[in-house]
């Protein structure tokens, strides 16, 4: 059985305490950051030590979007920000779509080489220049362009064996505030959001991501809870209205916007009750023992089936002779 928590680590190898935490039945995955990385050899050893802890193996994930959000840099190809590809689309749609596929292919191949399962990408929020949290992480302001480019990126990722998890449902790009720092409020109606930010999620089968991450944004016209804690957003709109059948991850529950619920243990339970399959706890390990005591040891059978599909796989086709050229194209473009 897979546990419902995905947790962060402090350093570049596992401590005895972290091994104990990861062995707990409530923990089902690990998310890695720059603080956990030195070079590909060290990373390979770290991931192997994580996956050796129990069966089924822990899922291992990272935010490797490109641009300002790329956790592994030295020894990896520098990846362009998604918005650079969106700008290219204006004059060269075919070239932009090809480059998005290459981005997904290279990112995926490099992550699978060190046995990472998941990259929390693509960002399918809509581009707004004044969005502090998203900005150039987003492809474009036009949801149809986002669908096209995100679909190409996901195709490249899937061909490389890495699992694409899109973010941040139902849309973080149209607020200026950063949910890492405060609770953003989006006053728009559900009709407006359906015709804009929700369109890439409605097209999830076409785009091809295997799961999504929720946002800690509140939409007062729809619900009085941030999306991560909202049954309305996850179970009614996402599952029932959009027919979404894949996995749902919360964003990090240690972020400021999630602290509308003061107690971390209650946050975890509220996100699970709202419909999240897996909960991210990226920092603040001081409370982890207490969280583990109060968190269900296993996800539901439906969540289990969704999470079981997220492990990485072998890359498709022959790529060794092309990888260097693909990487070079990304570097020159960036």
BELCOR-V469718 format. One record per pair of residues at least 24 apart in sequence whose ideal C-beta (glycine too) atoms are under 6 Angstrom apart, sorted by the first residue. I is the first residue (numbers start at 1). J is the second residue. D is the distance in Angstrom with one decimal. If there is no record, write none. Layout:
# BELCOR-V469718
I_J_D / I_J_D
This chain:
# BELCOR-V469718
1_298_4.1 / 2_28_4.1 / 2_56_5.9 / 2_299_6.0 / 2_304_5.8 / 2_307_4.9 / 3_27_4.7 / 3_28_3.8 / 4_278_5.7 / 4_279_5.8 / 4_299_4.7 / 5_279_5.4 / 6_31_5.4 / 6_278_5.3 / 6_280_5.2 / 7_281_5.0 / 8_282_4.0 / 8_283_5.8 / 9_36_5.5 / 12_36_5.7 / 12_38_5.5 / 14_49_5.3 / 21_288_5.9 / 22_53_5.0 / 23_53_5.5 / 23_54_5.8 / 24_292_5.0 / 25_297_4.0 / 26_292_5.2 / 26_295_4.4 / 26_297_5.2 / 29_58_5.4 / 29_59_3.6 / 30_58_5.6 / 30_60_5.3 / 31_61_4.8 / 31_282_5.8 / 32_62_4.9 / 33_71_5.4 / 34_71_4.9 / 37_72_5.1 / 39_75_5.2 / 40_75_4.6 / 40_114_5.8 / 43_114_4.8 / 44_114_4.8 / 47_114_5.8 / 47_115_4.7 / 59_117_5.1 / 59_310_5.8 / 60_116_5.3 / 60_117_5.3 / 61_118_3.7 / 62_116_5.7 / 62_119_6.0 / 63_120_4.8 / 64_107_5.6 / 64_119_4.6 / 65_121_4.6 / 65_123_6.0 / 67_136_5.9 / 76_110_5.3 / 77_106_5.3 / 77_327_4.3 / 77_330_5.7 / 78_331_5.9 / 78_334_5.6 / 79_107_6.0 / 80_333_5.5 / 80_334_3.9 / 81_136_4.4 / 82_123_5.9 / 82_137_6.0 / 82_139_4.7 / 83_127_5.9 / 83_136_3.9 / 83_138_6.0 / 85_149_5.9 / 86_139_4.0 / 86_140_3.8 / 89_145_5.7 / 97_152_4.6 / 100_149_4.5 / 100_152_3.9 / 100_153_4.4 / 101_152_4.3 / 101_155_5.8 / 101_156_4.2 / 102_326_4.8 / 103_153_5.7 / 104_153_4.1 / 104_156_2.6 / 104_157_4.0 / 105_156_3.7 / 105_160_5.4 / 106_326_5.1 / 106_327_5.5 / 108_157_4.4 / 108_160_2.7 / 108_162_3.6 / 109_160_4.6 / 109_315_5.9 / 111_162_5.1 / 112_160_5.8 / 112_161_4.6 / 112_162_5.6 / 112_312_5.5 / 112_315_6.0 / 117_163_5.8 / 117_311_5.2 / 117_312_4.1 / 118_163_4.6 / 118_165_5.7 / 118_310_5.9 / 119_162_5.4 / 120_165_5.0 / 120_167_5.9 / 120_213_5.9 / 122_150_4.5 / 122_153_4.8 / 122_166_5.8 / 123_167_5.9 / 124_150_5.0 / 124_166_4.8 / 124_200_4.2 / 125_168_5.9 / 125_171_5.6 / 125_172_4.8 / 125_173_3.4 / 126_173_4.2 / 126_197_5.6 / 128_173_5.2 / 128_174_5.8 / 130_176_5.2 / 131_173_5.3 / 132_178_4.6 / 133_178_4.0 / 134_172_5.4 / 134_173_4.5 / 138_173_5.2 / 143_196_5.9 / 143_199_3.8 / 143_200_5.7 / 146_200_5.0 / 147_200_5.3 / 147_203_5.0 / 147_207_5.8 / 150_207_5.0 / 151_207_4.7 / 151_208_5.9 / 154_207_5.8 / 154_208_4.0 / 154_209_5.3 / 159_316_4.7 / 160_315_4.8 / 161_312_5.1 / 161_313_4.2 / 161_314_5.5 / 161_315_4.7 / 162_312_5.8 / 163_210_5.1 / 163_310_4.8 / 164_209_4.5 / 164_210_6.0 / 165_211_4.5 / 165_213_5.9 / 166_209_4.1 / 166_212_4.8 / 167_213_3.8 / 168_213_5.7 / 168_215_3.7 / 169_201_5.9 / 169_212_4.8 / 169_214_5.1 / 170_197_5.9 / 170_198_5.6 / 170_227_5.9 / 171_197_2.8 / 172_215_4.4 / 172_217_5.6 / 175_217_5.9 / 179_216_4.3 / 179_255_5.7 / 179_257_3.7 / 180_255_5.2 / 181_256_5.2 / 182_256_5.6 / 183_218_6.0 / 183_257_4.4 / 183_260_5.9 / 184_217_4.7 / 185_218_5.3 / 186_217_5.5 / 186_219_4.9 / 189_221_5.2 / 190_222_5.2 / 202_242_5.5 / 210_246_5.5 / 211_246_4.7 / 211_247_3.5 / 213_249_4.6 / 213_251_5.6 / 214_250_5.5 / 214_251_6.0 / 216_251_5.6 / 216_255_5.7 / 216_257_3.5 / 216_258_5.0 / 228_271_5.3 / 229_270_4.6 / 229_271_5.9 / 229_274_5.2 / 230_274_5.6 / 231_274_5.0 / 234_274_5.1 / 234_275_3.4 / 235_275_4.6 / 247_277_4.8 / 247_306_4.1 / 247_307_5.7 / 248_276_5.1 / 248_277_5.1 / 249_278_5.0 / 250_276_4.6 / 250_279_4.9 / 250_280_5.5 / 252_280_4.7 / 252_282_4.3 / 253_281_5.9 / 254_283_4.9 / 254_284_4.9 / 265_291_5.6 / 265_294_4.6 / 268_295_5.6 / 277_303_4.0 / 277_306_5.5 / 277_307_5.9
